[in-house]
Amino acid sequence: MPDFAYEGCSVKAASLSVGYRNEGHFIDLFRRYYNFTPGELLRTKNVKKL
């Protein structure tokens, strides 16, 4: 699971930190890979680091 979910940073900050200038493109690719959006991940209360 991406570390940004545990570090409390925004989706925009996460996308910039991995080199995506376009937050929407980052969200689309994230959704394709993980089957949920970064925002959905951040709203999940039961996020546990593996």
Sequence and secondary structure as in RCSB ss.txt:
>XXXX:A:sequence
MPDFAYEGCSVKAASLSVGYRNEGHFIDLFRRYYNFTPGELLRTKNVKKL
>XXXX:A:secstr
  THHHHT  HHHHHHHTT S HHHHHHHHHHHHSS HHHHHH TT    
